[in-house]
Amino acid sequence: MPDSKNNEVGEILHLARSGRLIVKLNADGAQRIKPGELLIDGSGRKIGKVVELLGPVQTPYASVITMTDRTSRLVGSKIFGGGFAKRPRERIRGFRRPNQKISQKNKRKSFP
């Protein structure tokens, strides 16, 4: 469960027509939240990922892509910072394990 004093970043205002959640960030959350960061609810469930920050610098809003279907229940609830999502190494383009063989299909062709 998140520590409400240190980790709270704002409150969900409403669901936009685009399907994104609009979050009003508090003064502390405005300093800490960056695009790409995950947001969680009071019980630690992932709510969504911050896509962009909107509005004035002192009191911005965050546009959040949801990771849950129950968005109508979330309106008015407090939101906490959940860190950044880590991508698995296999999904990074061009990454290959040292002992992994390259298939014939993916080999570069050398021309004489």
Protein Blocks (a to p, Z undefined) as FASTA:
>chain_A
ZZfklmpgbdcfbdcfkopacddddfklmmmpcghiacddfkopafbdcfbdgdjfklcc
dddddfbfklmlmgopacddebjadddfklpghiacfklccdfklpccddZZ
